[in-house]
């Protein structure tokens, strides 16, 4: 089996605060990663970390995010998938990155989420609806609703995930900067709240 990773992100700001109140949870943004350190991760999100209204498909840049939000907290969870499913996801993400300016944030769809009415405008997604559709098409996840209605809360409540990290982005960046990549290792992740989680993980190389 292989693994993909869902990163839950908590950043400060007025716009983030509005979303936080709507979905009623701390983490208001999700990204999909191909590795647990988020060295390669993607999302429908801000094209520049400090400008919330300009958003689309982007590769996550931890250093830029850390510079804009030094107090940002992250939680990373793993999802099991087959090697074929992960290859499909990788291919779709990298292809989307080549055409990233065709993708936009689904601002018009936000009221429909509140009303629980499916709404899809071509190439317009929220951070969670893009990942929900991709994982469903890959056969990794199944949702009991239209992908356009999936929110970060649905990912948080998804039972088949396993938490591998929770803490500050600074901790995550420093940890992986010191560790580097290994094919198989015993890794200790700091967990939010002062506890630690020991997780054995295998990194599958293509």
C-alpha positions as CSV (number, residue, x, y, z in Angstrom):
1,X,0.0,0.0,0.0
2,X,1.0,3.6,-0.6
3,X,-0.1,6.8,1.3
4,X,-1.2,10.3,0.5
5,X,-1.5,13.1,3.0
6,X,-4.2,15.7,3.9
7,X,-2.9,18.8,5.5
8,X,-5.3,20.8,7.7
9,X,-4.2,24.4,8.1
10,X,-5.1,27.1,10.6
11,X,-4.0,30.6,9.7
12,X,-5.0,33.9,11.3
13,X,-6.9,36.7,9.5
14,X,-10.4,38.2,9.1
15,X,-11.3,36.1,6.0
16,X,-10.1,32.9,7.8
17,X,-12.1,33.9,10.9
18,X,-15.3,34.1,8.8
19,X,-14.7,30.6,7.3
20,X,-13.9,29.3,10.8
21,X,-17.2,30.4,12.2
22,X,-19.1,28.9,9.2
23,X,-17.6,25.4,9.4
24,X,-17.1,25.5,13.2
25,X,-13.6,24.1,13.5
26,X,-10.1,25.3,14.0
27,X,-8.7,24.1,10.6
28,X,-10.2,26.0,7.7
29,X,-8.0,25.0,4.8
30,X,-6.9,21.6,3.4
31,X,-4.1,20.7,1.0
32,X,-3.1,17.4,-0.5
33,X,0.5,16.1,-0.1
34,X,2.5,13.3,-1.7
35,X,4.8,13.1,1.4
36,X,4.3,13.6,5.1
37,X,6.6,16.6,5.2
38,X,4.6,18.4,2.5
39,X,7.7,18.8,0.3
40,X,5.2,18.3,-2.6
41,X,1.7,19.5,-1.7
42,X,-1.0,21.3,-3.7
43,X,-4.3,23.1,-3.0
44,X,-6.8,25.5,-4.3
45,X,-5.7,28.4,-2.2
46,X,-4.0,31.8,-2.1
47,X,-1.6,32.5,-4.9
48,X,0.2,34.7,-2.4
49,X,-0.1,33.8,1.3
50,X,-0.9,37.4,2.4
51,X,-3.6,38.1,-0.2
52,X,-6.7,36.0,0.5
53,X,-8.9,37.1,-2.5
54,X,-6.5,36.1,-5.2
55,X,-6.7,32.3,-5.2
56,X,-6.4,29.3,-7.5
57,X,-4.4,26.1,-8.0
58,X,-1.0,26.3,-6.5
59,X,1.9,24.2,-5.1
60,X,2.2,24.9,-1.4
61,X,5.3,26.8,-0.4
62,X,6.0,26.3,3.3
63,X,8.7,29.0,3.5
64,X,6.3,31.6,2.0
65,X,3.5,30.5,4.3
66,X,5.7,30.6,7.3
67,X,6.9,34.1,6.5
68,X,3.3,35.4,6.1
69,X,1.9,33.4,9.1
70,X,4.7,32.5,11.6
71,X,2.0,31.3,14.1
72,X,0.2,28.9,11.6
73,X,-0.8,25.5,13.0
74,X,-0.9,22.3,10.9
75,X,-2.4,18.9,11.3
76,X,-1.3,16.2,8.8
77,X,-3.2,12.9,8.3
78,X,-2.4,10.0,6.1
79,X,-4.8,8.0,3.8
80,X,-4.0,4.6,2.5
81,X,-4.2,4.0,-1.2
82,X,-2.8,1.6,-3.8
83,X,0.3,2.4,-5.8
84,X,-1.8,2.9,-8.9
85,X,-4.2,5.3,-7.1
86,X,-1.2,7.4,-5.9
87,X,0.3,7.5,-9.4
88,X,-3.1,8.7,-10.8
89,X,-3.2,11.4,-8.1
90,X,0.4,12.5,-8.8
91,X,-0.3,12.7,-12.5
92,X,-3.5,14.7,-12.0
93,X,-1.9,17.2,-9.6
94,X,1.2,17.8,-11.8
95,X,-0.9,18.2,-14.8
96,X,-3.1,20.7,-13.0
97,X,0.0,22.6,-11.9
98,X,1.0,23.1,-15.5
99,X,-2.5,24.6,-16.2
100,X,-2.8,26.3,-12.7
101,X,-4.1,29.6,-14.0
102,X,-7.2,27.9,-15.5
103,X,-8.3,27.0,-11.9
104,X,-10.0,29.5,-9.7
105,X,-11.6,29.7,-6.2
106,X,-15.3,29.0,-6.2
107,X,-16.5,32.2,-4.5
108,X,-19.9,31.9,-6.2
109,X,-20.3,28.5,-4.7
110,X,-19.9,29.4,-1.1
111,X,-23.6,30.3,-0.4
112,X,-24.6,27.0,-2.0
113,X,-22.5,25.2,0.6
114,X,-24.5,26.9,3.3
115,X,-27.8,26.0,1.6
116,X,-26.5,22.5,0.9
117,X,-27.3,22.8,-2.8
118,X,-24.7,21.2,-5.2
119,X,-23.1,23.9,-7.5
120,X,-20.3,23.5,-9.9
121,X,-18.8,26.1,-12.2
122,X,-16.1,24.7,-14.6
123,X,-12.6,24.8,-13.0
124,X,-13.9,26.6,-9.9
125,X,-13.3,24.8,-6.6
126,X,-12.9,25.4,-2.9
127,X,-9.8,23.9,-1.3
128,X,-11.8,20.9,-0.1
129,X,-14.1,20.3,-3.1
130,X,-11.1,20.0,-5.4
131,X,-9.4,17.4,-3.2
132,X,-12.7,15.6,-2.6
133,X,-13.4,15.2,-6.3
134,X,-9.8,14.1,-7.1
135,X,-9.8,11.4,-4.3
136,X,-13.3,10.2,-5.4
137,X,-12.2,9.9,-9.0
138,X,-9.1,8.0,-7.9
139,X,-11.2,5.6,-5.9
140,X,-9.6,6.6,-2.5
141,X,-12.6,8.2,-0.8
142,X,-16.3,8.1,-1.1
143,X,-18.6,10.9,0.0
144,X,-22.3,10.9,0.8
145,X,-22.7,14.3,-0.9
146,X,-21.7,16.1,-4.1
147,X,-18.0,17.1,-4.1
148,X,-18.9,20.8,-4.3
149,X,-20.4,20.5,-0.8
150,X,-17.4,18.8,0.9
151,X,-15.8,21.1,3.4
152,X,-12.6,20.8,5.6
153,X,-15.0,19.6,8.3
154,X,-15.9,16.5,6.2
155,X,-12.2,15.7,5.9
156,X,-11.7,16.1,9.6
157,X,-14.6,13.7,10.3
158,X,-13.4,11.1,7.7
159,X,-12.7,8.0,9.7
160,X,-10.2,6.3,7.5
161,X,-7.4,8.8,8.1
162,X,-4.5,8.6,10.6
163,X,-3.0,11.6,12.2
164,X,0.8,11.7,11.9
165,X,1.5,15.3,12.9
166,X,-0.1,18.2,14.7
167,X,1.8,21.3,15.7
168,X,3.1,24.6,14.3
169,X,4.3,25.0,10.7
170,X,7.6,26.1,12.2
171,X,8.0,22.8,14.0
172,X,7.1,20.9,10.9
173,X,9.6,22.8,8.7
174,X,12.4,22.5,11.2
175,X,11.8,18.8,11.8
176,X,11.9,17.9,8.1
177,X,14.8,20.3,7.5
178,X,16.8,18.3,10.0
179,X,15.6,14.9,9.1
180,X,15.8,14.9,5.3
181,X,14.2,12.1,3.3
182,X,14.7,8.4,4.1
183,X,13.1,5.4,2.4
184,X,12.1,3.8,5.7
185,X,12.5,5.2,9.2
186,X,11.0,5.5,12.7
187,X,9.8,9.0,13.0
188,X,8.6,11.0,16.0
189,X,6.1,13.8,15.3
190,X,5.3,16.5,17.7
191,X,1.6,16.6,18.5
192,X,-0.4,19.7,19.3
193,X,-1.0,20.1,23.0
194,X,2.4,19.0,24.3
195,X,2.2,15.2,23.6
196,X,4.0,13.2,20.9
197,X,3.0,10.6,18.4
198,X,5.4,7.9,17.3
199,X,4.5,6.6,13.8
200,X,6.3,4.1,11.6
201,X,6.0,5.0,8.0
202,X,7.4,3.7,4.7
203,X,8.1,6.2,1.9
204,X,7.5,4.5,-1.4
205,X,9.8,5.7,-4.2
206,X,8.6,5.5,-7.8
